[in-house]
């Protein structure tokens, strides 16, 4: 692995960039990726590529009816609804071109000025962008889960429909006087939404490169953006050990809040006599407690 330090123009002299300079280039690369990622997450009605997440809730038992006495109702049961609404899409771009091997920034190689190779770009910038602190990829959380559908700082809502709906039994809807009650009477406890990172703009210093006339030239900011974005988008898409992928649970950076699946943890039998009709039914009761929690994860592979 060869980490190269780009050269910049300091008045009329060539000078190696400082660690702050190279850090800002990496930060700019991360920003460009966040604004135009090559691995995206989207909402689908069903059949998403990420693992399904189950929403479970309890429903009432079947009602009993007897002509002379109250009978013991059966147990409450569990309703399970699968949520598989997050779909990952990976672009299919070719590796960045390096015409005449002079497209990328130059560096000092024992007194000789040389252009970085594409591998040098990966080693010097991409590897740090994907391995760095909480501001970088994937620890920067290119996507995140939140219970809010707006106002998530630094993020934009991907779709107005939640990617997971945690439902629980609506215990207040069950009454003895209503026996036989409809068995499944759910209510929404919490909605969970997918949001995309807007990126945090970073201004990068402009290094030098070798032009087609073999002269040293300073990138414009726009020219440098094109190079940096092509390199990082391809790396996140296809570069071994730097590919960015998303999963439900498993290893990686947790992206946003956990998705909590709750259901009621107890039940109670209710009864109602109507003339010579002795009716009973068991309803969900107790507390709505977490059955399990799912996490959206981002990781390199």
C-alpha positions in Angstrom: 0.0 0.0 0.0 1.5 3.3 -1.1 0.1 6.5 0.3 1.2 9.5 -1.8 1.3 13.1 -0.8 0.1 15.4 -3.6 2.0 18.4 -4.7 0.5 21.9 -4.8 1.7 25.3 -6.0 3.0 27.5 -3.2 3.6 30.9 -4.8 6.0 29.8 -7.5 7.3 26.7 -5.7 6.2 23.1 -5.6 5.2 22.0 -2.1 3.9 18.8 -0.6 0.4 19.2 0.8 -0.1 19.1 4.6 -2.1 16.5 6.4 -4.8 19.1 6.7 -4.8 19.6 2.9 -5.0 15.9 2.2 -7.7 15.5 4.9 -9.8 18.1 3.2 -9.4 16.3 -0.2 -10.7 13.1 1.6 -13.5 15.1 3.1 -14.4 16.5 -0.3 -14.4 13.0 -1.7 -16.8 11.8 1.1 -19.1 14.8 0.4 -19.2 14.1 -3.3 -20.0 10.4 -2.6 -22.8 11.3 -0.2 -24.4 13.6 -2.7 -24.2 11.0 -5.5 -23.7 7.5 -4.1 -23.1 4.5 -6.3 -24.7 2.2 -3.8 -28.2 3.4 -3.0 -31.2 2.4 -0.8 -34.7 2.9 -1.9 -38.3 2.1 -0.8 -40.2 -0.7 -2.5 -43.7 -2.0 -1.7 -42.4 -5.5 -1.1 -39.6 -7.8 -2.1 -36.7 -5.6 -1.1 -33.2 -7.0 -1.3 -32.4 -6.4 2.4 -33.6 -9.0 4.8 -37.2 -8.9 5.9 -38.1 -7.6 9.4 -41.1 -9.2 11.1 -43.7 -7.1 12.9 -45.5 -9.2 15.5 -48.6 -8.4 17.6 -51.1 -10.4 19.7 -54.7 -11.0 18.8 -57.6 -12.1 20.9 -58.6 -15.7 21.2 -61.7 -17.1 19.6 -64.8 -16.3 21.7 -66.7 -19.1 23.5 -70.5 -19.3 23.9 -72.3 -21.6 26.3 -76.0 -21.9 27.4 -75.4 -22.4 31.1 -71.8 -21.4 32.2 -68.7 -19.4 31.3 -66.1 -21.5 29.5 -62.3 -21.0 29.5 -61.3 -19.2 26.4 -58.3 -20.3 24.4 -55.0 -18.5 24.3 -54.2 -15.3 22.5 -52.1 -15.8 19.4 -49.5 -13.9 17.4 -50.0 -12.1 14.0 -46.8 -11.7 12.0 -46.4 -9.2 9.2 -43.2 -9.2 7.1 -41.6 -5.8 6.2 -39.2 -6.2 3.3 -39.3 -2.6 1.9 -35.6 -1.6 1.6 -34.0 -2.3 -1.7 -30.2 -1.9 -2.4 -29.1 -0.9 -5.9 -25.4 -1.0 -7.0 -24.4 0.9 -10.1 -22.3 -0.7 -12.9 -19.7 1.9 -13.8 -16.3 1.1 -15.3 -13.2 1.8 -13.4 -12.0 5.5 -13.8 -10.0 6.0 -17.0 -6.4 7.2 -16.7 -5.5 8.3 -20.2 -1.7 8.4 -20.8 -1.3 7.7 -17.0 -1.3 11.4 -16.2 -4.8 12.0 -15.1 -4.3 12.0 -11.3 -2.4 14.3 -9.0 1.4 14.4 -8.9 3.7 13.6 -6.0 7.4 13.8 -5.3 9.2 10.5 -5.7 12.8 11.1 -4.5 13.1 14.3 -6.5 11.1 13.1 -9.5 7.6 14.4 -10.1 5.3 11.5 -10.9 1.6 11.1 -11.5 -0.3 8.9 -9.1 -1.8 5.7 -10.4 -5.4 4.7 -9.8 -4.1 2.3 -7.2 -2.3 5.3 -5.5 -5.6 7.1 -5.5 -7.3 4.2 -3.7 -4.5 3.9 -1.2 -4.0 7.6 -0.5 -7.7 8.8 -0.4 -10.3 6.1 -0.8 -8.9 3.7 1.9 -8.9 6.6 4.4 -12.4 7.7 3.3 -13.8 4.3 4.0 -11.8 3.5 7.1 -11.8 6.8 8.9 -13.7 8.5 11.7 -17.4 9.0 12.2 -17.5 11.6 9.5 -16.4 9.3 6.8 -17.8 6.4 4.7 -19.4 4.1 5.9 -19.3 5.3 9.4 -20.8 8.6 8.2 -24.1 6.7 7.8 -25.0 7.3 4.1 -28.5 6.3 5.0 -30.2 6.1 8.4 -33.4 5.0 10.0 -35.5 7.4 12.1 -39.0 7.6 13.6 -39.4 11.1 12.2 -40.5 11.6 8.6 -39.1 15.1 8.4 -36.6 17.4 10.1 -33.8 14.8 10.5 -30.7 17.1 10.5 -28.4 16.5 7.5 -30.7 14.0 5.9 -33.5 13.9 3.3 -36.5 11.5 3.5 -36.2 8.8 0.9 -39.9 7.9 0.8 -43.0 9.1 2.6 -44.1 5.5 3.3 -42.4 3.9 6.3 -40.1 1.0 5.7 -41.3 -0.6 8.9 -44.5 -0.3 10.9 -44.5 -1.6 14.4 -48.1 -2.5 15.2 -49.5 -3.7 18.6 -52.9 -4.8 19.7 -55.3 -1.9 20.4 -56.1 -3.1 23.9 -58.7 -0.3 24.5 -60.7 -1.6 21.5 -61.5 -4.9 23.3 -64.4 -4.8 25.7 -66.4 -7.5 27.5 -69.6 -6.0 26.1 -68.3 -6.5 22.6 -67.8 -10.2 22.9 -67.4 -11.8 20.4 -64.9 -9.1 19.5 -62.9 -9.1 16.2 -59.8 -11.0 17.1 -57.2 -8.8 15.4 -57.6 -5.1 16.2 -54.2 -3.5 15.7 -52.9 0.0 16.2 -49.6 1.6 15.1 -47.0 2.0 17.8 -44.2 3.5 15.8 -43.4 4.1 12.1 -39.8 3.9 10.9 -38.5 5.9 7.8 -35.5 5.7 5.6 -33.4 8.9 5.1 -30.4 9.8 2.9 -27.3 11.7 4.0 -27.1 15.1 2.3 -23.3 15.3 2.9 -21.3 18.1 4.5 -19.6 20.3 2.1 -15.8 20.5 2.4 -13.6 22.8 0.3 -10.5 20.9 -1.0 -7.2 22.5 -2.0 -6.3 21.9 -5.7 -3.2 19.8 -6.4 -1.2 19.7 -9.5 -1.4 17.2 -12.4 0.5 16.7 -15.7 -1.4 18.0 -18.8 -1.2 16.6 -22.3 1.8 18.8 -23.1 3.7 17.4 -20.2 3.4 20.6 -18.2 2.3 20.8 -14.6 -1.1 22.4 -14.2 -3.4 23.1 -11.3 -6.8 21.4 -11.2 -9.8 23.6 -11.2 -12.2 22.8 -8.3 -14.6 21.4 -10.8 -12.0 19.2 -12.5 -10.8 17.8 -9.1 -14.5 17.0 -8.2 -14.9 14.9 -11.3 -11.8 12.9 -10.5 -12.6 12.4 -6.9 -16.2 11.4 -7.5 -15.4 8.9 -10.2 -12.8 7.2 -8.0 -14.8 7.0 -4.8 -18.1 5.9 -6.6 -16.2 3.1 -8.3 -14.5 2.0 -5.1 -17.8 1.9 -3.2 -19.3 -0.1 -6.0 -16.6 -2.6 -6.9 -13.3 -2.2 -5.2 -12.4 -5.3 -3.0 -12.3 -4.5 0.7 -13.8 -1.0 0.0 -17.2 -2.0 -1.4 -20.0 -0.4 0.5 -23.0 -2.6 1.3 -26.0 -2.4 3.6 -27.6 -5.1 5.7 -30.2 -5.7 8.3 -28.2 -6.6 11.5 -24.8 -8.2 11.4 -21.4 -6.4 11.4 -20.9 -2.8 10.5 -21.9 0.7 11.4 -25.4 1.1 12.9 -27.3 3.6 10.7 -29.8 5.5 12.8 -32.2 4.2 15.4 -33.0 0.6 16.0 -36.3 -0.7 14.7 -38.1 -2.1 17.7 -40.8 -4.7 17.3 -43.1 -4.8 20.3 -46.1 -6.8 21.4 -48.2 -7.2 24.6 -46.8 -9.6 27.1 -49.9 -10.9 28.8 -53.6 -11.5 28.4 -56.9 -11.4 30.3 -60.1 -13.3 30.0 -63.3 -11.3 29.9 -66.9 -12.5 30.0 -70.4 -11.3 29.2 -73.8 -12.9 29.8 -76.6 -12.1 27.4 -79.7 -13.9 28.5 -78.7 -17.6 28.6 -75.7 -17.0 26.4 -72.5 -17.1 28.5 -69.7 -15.6 26.5 -66.0 -15.5 27.1 -62.9 -14.3 25.2 -59.3 -13.7 26.0 -57.8 -10.3 25.1 -54.2 -9.0 24.8 -53.1 -7.2 28.0 -50.1 -6.3 30.1 -47.4 -4.1 28.7 -46.1 -3.6 25.1 -42.6 -4.9 25.4 -39.7 -5.3 22.8 -39.7 -8.7 21.2 -36.6 -7.9 19.1 -34.8 -4.9 17.6 -33.5 -4.6 14.0 -30.6 -2.4 12.9 -29.7 -1.0 9.4 -25.9 -1.7 9.0 -23.4 -0.2 6.6 -20.1 -2.1 6.1 -17.2 -2.6 3.7 -16.5 -5.9 2.1 
